[in-house]
């Protein structure tokens, strides 16, 4: 996300390259928006023989490209006049929403998640002094906005996670672009390259975890992770008890891979708030595709209960991500 720069990729024509150079001048009203998407979504967004990409370029007089990547992530690059960016983004968002619905086996597109890549100086501007600006955006735009503090590997970019209805996400991007397009980047500009993807830190910088595609099997979470001994000065993490039956986590029964299961995980009350809060729970749900709810037990034990619903793999990944809240 930022003012347009002299950048092209192998998919751009010579005409596109000339257009990028022309756009790179002081006072330009064009803007570069970058989205971080699962690599498995790129083909559907580009379309058969690139039909969707060509249509977007013509409709919005835009440079639109998704550079190749052999990693779980790819970057969508859109450059066009800032006043058209919301509508252009809306066309891409509609396809992303459909793909999210299919991937998570949902019948509801009311909530959509999208990741923007923003230069650290623009991220700071969006956050504002003491978080005042981002709070204003949240109140005005009726959607969740989260900026990850850790920068993407070997880059000057941070991930901005937006969550809401398609209508409100389009309005959010319109407002963010209008706010940022006049603000020049400050400091080194090293755009994030998915070749530097780090699955071990992805949850920390807001990257995509390898879920839902063949590439998603790069790394599996450990089994029964809530039964591991995990000690901290204030509490013992092995007080967290998983009630998942062992057989529900096996990968060798492919007939059950897409079955919807429900798991209960009990945790001590002192972990609610400092460790498990809205942000950590929402992140685990977003990244795993599982539905997660937290409530207090009614048996007088003072424990809290996680209800985790999804496929066996989604449940296992959700457990893994929740555990990372301790690290």
Secondary structure, 3 states (H helix, E strand, C coil): CEECCCCCCCCCCHHHHHHHHHHCCCCCCEEEEEEEEEHHHHHHHHCHHHHHHHHHHHHHCCEEEECCCCCCEEEEEEEEEHHHHHHHHHHHHHHHHHHHHHHCCCCCCCCEEEEEEEEHHHHHHHHCHHHHHHHHHHHHHCCEEEECCCCCCCCCEEEEEEEECHHHHHHHHHHHHHHHCCCCCCCCCCCCCHHHCCCCCHHHHCCCCCCCCHHHHCCCCCCCHHHCCCECCCCEHHHCEECCCHHHHCCCCHHHCCCCEEEEEEECHHHECCCECHHHHHHHHHHHCCEEEEEECCCCCCCEEEEEEECHHHHHHHHHHHHHHHC
